[in-house]
Amino acid sequence: THAETGFGYIEKGPALNADACQVARFVEKPDAITA
C-alpha cells in the first residue's frame, strides 16, 4: 500500500462480533503527512 491523499478512510474500532467492527472515525482526504 501507499499513502493516498485523494481518498478518505475509515479507522476500525472495536469488534462488535466475528463479522463486524465499530467505526472509530472517518478521516476525510488526509494530508500527505497524515496519510
N, C-alpha and C positions, 0 to 999 in steps of 0.2 A: 504494500500500500504506500501511499504518499500523501503529503499534506495537500489539502484541497481547499481553496478559499471561495470557490464558486457554489458550494453546496453547504447547507446546514447539516447538522447531525443530531441524533438522539443519544443521550447518555443514559445507559441502562441503570436502573435502580434495583432494589431487592427483588428476589424471586417471589412470585405470587403462588406458583405451583410448578410442576415439572415442565409445563408448556409455555409459561408466560412470565414476564417480568414487569415491574412497575417502571414508569418513565421517571427518571430523576430530573431531567431537564432537557430542553431543546435549545441547541446553540445555532443561531441564525448566521450563516455565512461568516465564519470567524476570520480574523486577520491571519497573516502568514505565521506569526509567532505562536498564536493560539492553536492553529491548525497543526 
